């Protein structure tokens, strides 16, 4: 950038679509070679200090600390003091990259803790839906406010957020993947003011607009339905109180510390203070705040006296957002003739997982479906495995015949995507891999996936019938996703390996996922890349070493069947295919990319040499590139590795 443009009016510090994409490109270049690292004080508390930041997880807090607050002083060391006398130290990111004031067209309401990749993808969807140009100016507080100190004013109407809302006609609230933005008080204020002024309000996720076919159900939509401004938080409790006062329609300074003249008494950082300071009384009877702390007595009283005001806002938000969603009626259930008709929509799988989480923790005393096989307990959501969840499903179905899918659906749903996993894998990891796969494949909520534990009738079928039906269901699918954790024993289960080979022989697209990423094995994702996320190189290494010839089943008859299946492929090329050698070789090629990139990053020339010696592996193959298209050479050069 050239000389910065000092822009006095905060509402004219919007960032254009092109400028935002340029920043995204800069961050991708920094992260793909490991040049951007955590150096802030907060990272020390998290134990991530000094660690490289990857593109798929970087958030706006990190961008502020590691880019904005470092780049601006570096490129303009003389610019700390405004020559116009505003009193601000340095300036905003927009003032660094803009050549003139840029008046906001759209106001983005969001949470800083969400993934920046998801945030910019949501904006890409908005730009496409609204046919915005690259010069459309979008107001994003992180880039519009001066991160070295911005005057928020004493009253909310003086804050940058309300000033911008007074000049825009569209507010877009971005819901991150954990729904963090739905719990932020400032976001609640922005939504309230938008509705109050009858401006347009849209909700977006990285998949698209809430209410579209891409986001029509599941936990995110349920979270929107349950949104309650009273269950929101702000980093500074005084701001939360001020915002709740404003929404309740009372003097917004009530309950805040004031001077003798009645003005707001600000602290050294120019922030409001609670009237009672550290001795602010609490209400131990009122519901606890979402951060686990006891509610302040003032807020508890405010909710009681002005509850209808808050309920009205909650209802307006729900109606505004849900008007485009066909909520439908409750499923009546049906009976399917086979597992091949028991796929579940993405939204249904997400809803099941959310309901499962809500049942936790499990314990012997309080869980009706408890089994002695579960151990001592208690069990948290992260502890649950499919063999445990089977008991929960059987209990849930009770006297209803059939599978879980048949209980929550109205008719057959033919799957396109087959999810393969070992029953000893953690369900939390399985869902993590599924979510990465959904995002990388750009699947809508209506996409149908086959998750066998949800599609199996455990009452009316034998083990042999279930195995046969599972293979029939696989035949209906175009794609297979194999989920992996770091447990070698789970990786070496014979049936999942058998199904991977079935898919490969039939020419289906094969993908391998873990809780941090997913990678394509036979054809790239719609973006053109072969990896989405940061695939764990140790998982890739361990899986590459699994020998299908020694894979295990619980029953000897099954193990003999699987071994014979792999041997049956040897007729076409005797010797090479004997005992599954061909599958082992193919698996090594699938896993090579993450291993190669890790070797380049850690200066492991021995590992690179070993990979280079693998038959059929080309080090410069596009399938060995990382999630941002980085090659091993990129990574090595960026980290000064491989002398």
Secondary structure, 3 states (H helix, E strand, C coil): CCCCCCCCCHHHECEEHHHHHHHHHHHHHHHHCCCCECCCHHHHHHCCCCCECCCCCCEHHHHHHHHHHHHHHHHCCCCCECCCCCCCECCCHHHHHCCCCECCCEEEECCCCCEHHHHHHHHHHHHHHHCCCCCCEEECHHHHCCCCCCCCCCCHHHCHHHHHHCCCCEEEEECCCCCHHHHEHHHHHHHHHHHHCCCEEEEEECCEECCCCCCCCCHHHHHHHCCCHHHCECCCHHHHHHHHHHHHCCCCCCCECECCCCCECCCCCCCCCECCHHHCCECCCCCCCCCCCCCEHHHHHHHHHCHHHHHHHHHHHHHHHHCCCCCCCCCCCCCCCCHHHECEEHHHHHHHHHHHHHCCCECCCCCCCCCHHHCCCCECHHHCEHHHHHHHHHHHHCCCCCCHHHHHCCCCECCCEEEECCCCCEHHHHHHHHHHHHHHHCCCCCCEEEEHHHHCCCCCCCHHHHHHHHHHHHHHCCEEEEECCCCHHHHCEHHHHHHHHHHHHCCCEEEEEECCEEEECCCCCCCCCCEEECCCHHHHHHHHCCCHHHCECCCHHHHHHHHHHHHHHHHCCCCCCHHHHHHHHHHHHHHHHHHHHHHHHCCCHHHHHHHHCCCCCCCCCHHHCCCCCCCHHHHHHHCCCCC
